[in-house]
Amino acid sequence: MSGLMRRRRDAEGQQTPCGSWIDRRRTQAALGKLQPKRPCQSRERSQKGGPQEPPNFTRHPNCAGCSMNIPIWISWHNSPTGGRMQPVRADYALSMAATPKSAALGQALRAAREAQEPRVSASGLSVRLGWSPSTVGRWESGARVPSPVDVATLLTELNVSAALREELVAMATTTGDRHWVAMTIPEQRRALAALLEAERDAREITIVSPLLVPGFCQSAAYARAIMQTGQVPAHEIEPRVRTRVGRRDVLAEDNPPSVQILLGEAALHRLIGGPAILARQLRLLQAIGGSPTVDLRVVPLASPWAPDLEGPYDLHTFEGARPATVHVETRMSAIVLHEPEHVTEYRNAAVTVQAVAMPPRESSEFIGETATRLEQQT
């Protein structure tokens, strides 16, 4: 392919997974001309006898009349072999409300832009692509959600790897989902980044952990023992340990979040790393529980059933209109929930667990007694 043809391809289109080419200029022109300012305006014009949408363009049915969704029009694809332009209806809708996944997408777009040499500003990149100067910045901050076509356009301009482009375009197609299930390794890493960002920004953090000292409270030796036994690649262990230990830095901030930790008694007896490592971990737990903004409670083994037996989770509540989130980790995936009804279920579960847990002072004394017995074994 000649340099001229390559530049024309990069300027006009982006290849899709099906092998078609999205014609950027025609798609953007269609979106710019036909997308109403409010989702209901076009329908109102039709009801009043005003101009109809052209027959080649159809709005996504889920968007009609919904004030929270932007209408998505047919994207134009050009087959490289057929050479004929034909409309293909998009099967997704973009939510105007930010979600944890859209925020993670924004962070990934920022990282891709900042990796450029020479570095280009968000406004400069927007202008270079013919968009409003604030467009890319609003995507990166999570204030607005880009379409997959926009993401492909931006990443093509940045000349990122094909693997990264495919990953982020795939993320962009599902940013409005009711929950985020991260199954692949790259997506799990982005979910972890979203968890760290949530901990930095949260005003209240609730951690429920029935069997293991939660990552937020783990010592370096305890975390390292878990990763070594868990067959984490050797070259990844120390960076992961530093990241995990650094999560507690939020407690040293000028305005730290309120943290409630509901810890199962079983975590105090599981000899991860051996008695000496566990004893030091329990002393660290005592110190964390003594922080003025931390409420640490132990759930006794003798307590009746409570929802902590269903598994661990972290709940983050933020100031302002930002929705609360719940992070749930399994061996094979990470799940992030943000729908109010889902968050409420987990919030109510924490209240139930707290009702069967020891008070903070009694919990601290119990942890200390357990640590003393372990220290006597070493």
N, C-alpha and C positions, 0 to 999 in steps of 0.2 A: 504494500500500500504506500503510495507516494505521500510525501510530507503534506502536500496540499490537501489530498483526500483525507488524511488522518486529522488535520486541523478542522476540516469541514465536518467530519464525523463527530469530533469532540465538541464542536460548536452547536451541532444540530441535534444530536441524539445520544441515546444510551441504550446499550443492548440489554434486553431483559432475559431472565432465566429461560424463557421459551425460545430464544433466538431471534425475537423480533427487535425492532429498533424504535424506541420512543422518540418521536419527532418533538424536540423540546420547544422549538419556536411555535409550532402550531398548537401544541398542548397548552402552553402558557398563554398564547393568544386566546384560545378558547376559554380557558379558565378566567382570564382577565375580562373578557367581554361578556361572558354569560353567567358568571357566578354572582348571584345577587348579594347585596350588602347584608341582608338578613335572610335566613332560610325561607321565610314565608313570603318575601316580596314577589318572587316570580309567580307563585301560586295566586297571590292576590291580583296581580295584573291579568292572569288568565281568567279568573273569576269575574273580573270587571270588563272583560271583552278586550283587554289590551293585547299586545303582541305575544304570541306563543313562542316557546323555545323552538329552535330549528329541529326538524324531525330527526336529524342525525345525532342529537344530543339528548340524553336522558338522565334525569337525576336519580341518585340512589334512593330507593323507596324508604329506607330507614331514616332518611334525612328530612323527608317531607313534614313540615309543620313542627319540627323539633328545634327549639331555640338553642340547643347545646351542640348542634352538629352543622358542619359546613357542607353544602351540596358538592358532590364530586361528579364532574361531568365525564363523558367518554374520553379516554385517552386515545391519541392517534398513534398507530403502530405502522411502521414501514418494513415490510419483509425484504431483506437484502436480496433474496432470490427472485421473488415475484415482482419487485419493483412497483407495486401498486399500493397506494395509500388507502387504508380502510379504518373505520372507527371500531374500537373495541371498548366495551363498557367496563369501567372500573368496578370492582366488587368490594370496595371498602369505603368507609366514611371516617373523617377525621374529627375527633372531639376537640373543641376549643378549650376544654378544661384540661389542665396539666395532670398527668398521671406519673407515678414513679418510673414507669418505663420511658415515657417521653422525656422526663428529666435526665434519665441515664443516656438516652439518645443525644440530648443536647450536650451533655458532658463529653460524649464520644466525638461529636462534631467539633467541639472546641479543641479537643486534643488533636484531632486530625489537622485542623487549621494551624494550631500553634506549632505543629511539627514541621511546618513548611520552612524552607530556607530559600530566600529571605522570608522572615515572618510577615504575614499579611494580617491586617486588622479585620475585625468582623464587618465593619462598615465598608472598608475598602473592597472586601470580597463581594459584599452585596452589590455595590455599584458596578464592579467588574462584570457581574452576571446580569446586570440590568434590572436589579431589584431595588426596592426602597433601602436606604442606608441602614435602617434599623432591623431589617429582616433577619439576617443571620444571627445577630446578637439576641434577638427575641427567641429564636429557636434554641440557641445555646443556653439561655437562662431558663428555658422551659415555659416561658410566657406564652408561646405559640408552638404549635405542632406542625412540622413540615410534612408534606406528602412524600410518598416514596419517589415520585418523579423529581421533586425538589431535592431530596437527599441524593439521588443518583446524579443529578445535575451538579450539585455542589461538590461531591466527591470526585466526579470526573474532572472538574476544574482543578481540584487539588492533586489530581494524579496519584491517588492512593492505590494500594494493591487491590487486585480483583477480589481477594478473599475478604478484606475489610469492607469493600463496597457492597459485596453481596450480603454480608452480615448486617450492616446498618440499614440497608434497604429493606431487608426482611424485618428488622425491628420496627421500621417505620410503618409497615403494613398492619401492625397489631398494637400500636401505642394506646389506642382507645379501649382495649379489652378490659373486662371487669376484673381480671387478675393477671399477674405476670408469672408465668411458670418458666423458669430458666433451666433448660435441660442440658445444653451444650456447655463445654468448658468456657468458651468466650463469653457466653451469656451469663454464666454463673459468676464470672469475674465482674461483669458489669452490675450484677445484682449485689455483689459484695460491696462494690463502690457505692451503690445506692444506699446500702445499709450504713456505711461509714458516714456518708453525707447526711443521712437522717439522724444519726447520733449527734453530729455536730450542730444541727439546726434545731433539734427537739427541745421543747420546754419540759416535757415529761417523758420518761422512759420506763416501761414496765417489762421486766424480764422474768419469764417463767421457765425454769429448768429443773426437771424432776430427777435426773440421773447423773448429771455432769456439771461441774463448775462452768458457768457460761463463759463464752469467749471474752466478754467485756471485763470479767474479773480474773482471768487466768494469768498466772505468773509465766515468765519465759520458760522455765524448766518444765512446768506442767504442760504448756502448749507444745513444747518441743517433744515431750514424751508421747503425746497423742499423735503428732504428725509422723514421728518415726515409726510407731507401731502401725499407723494407718497407711503406710507405704507411700507417703508423699515423696516425690522426687527430691533427692538430697539437695540439689541446687536451689530448690524452692523453699526449703524449710526455714532458713534464717530470715529471708524477706517476709515470709508469712508470719513468723513469730514477732518480728518488729511491728508489723501492721497490727497484729492482735493486741500486743501490749500497749501500743499507742492509742488504742480506743479509749483508754481511761483518761487521756489527757483532757477530755472535756470537763472532768471534775475539778480541774485546776483553773478553769476559766474564771473571769471576773463575775460572770453571771451563769453559773453552771446549771444544768437541768436537774429537775427532781427525778431521782432514780429509785424505783422499787424493784427489789430482787426477791423472788419467791423461789427458794432453793430446796429441792428435795433432800431429805436426810441421807438418802443413798449416796449422793455425791460426796458426802463427808467420809465415807468408808471405802469407796472404790480406790484401790491402791494403784492409781495411775502414776507410773514413774517410781514407785516404791514408797516406803513409809517416810523417808526424809523429805522427798519432794512434796508429798501430799501434806506433811506437817507444815512446811513453809507456805504452801498454798493456802492452808487454813488460817495461818497467821495473817497472810495478806487479806483474806476475806474479812477477818476481824477489823483490820485497819480500814478497809473500804467501807464496812458497815458503820464505822465510827465517824465517817464524813457527815457534815451537817445536812447535806442534801440527799443522803442515801438512806433508804429504809430496807434493811436486809432482814428477811424472815425465813426460818427453816420450817419446812413441812415435815412433821414427824412420820416415821414409818408406821406408827400405830394410829395415824389419823384415818378417818373414813375416806371413801372415794371422793375425789375432786377432779376437775378437768385437767389438772397438771399431768395426770396419768395418760392423757391422750397425746402428750408430746410437748416439746419446748417451743417457745415463740418469743419474739420481741415486738412490743407495741410502742409506737412513737407518736406523740401528740405535739402539734406545732402551734405557734401563735398565728393569729390572723385567720385567713380563709383557707389556708393550706390544709388539705384533708389528712387525717391521721392514717398511718400505715401499719400493717402487720407483716413481719418477716418470719417465715417458717422455713427451716432447712431440713432436708432429708439427705440420705446418703447420695442420692442420684440427682437431686434438683434443689433449687431454691424457689420459693413461692412468695410473691409480694402481693398483698391484698390492700385495696384502698376504698372499696365500696362501703358506704356508711353502715349498711346492715351487717356486713362481714366484720368490720371493726368492732361494732357493738357487741357481737357474739363473743369476741375474744376479750373485750373489756369486761363484760359480765363474768366471763370465766375466771378472770384474775380476781374479781371480788369474791367469788366462791372459794378460790384457793386460799386467799388471805384469811378467810373465816376459819380455816382449819390449821393455819400456821401458828407458830409460836410468836409472841411479841418480840420486837427488836432486841430488847435487853436480854431476855431469856435465850434468844437465838445466839447472840454473841457469846454468852457464857457457855452454851452448849458446844459451839464451835471451838472455843478455847479449851474446854475439857477434852474434846476429841483430839485436838492438836497435841495436848500434853501427853496423852496416852501413846500417840504415835512417836513423839520425841523420845519417850522412854524405851521404845523398841530399837532405836538407832544407837 
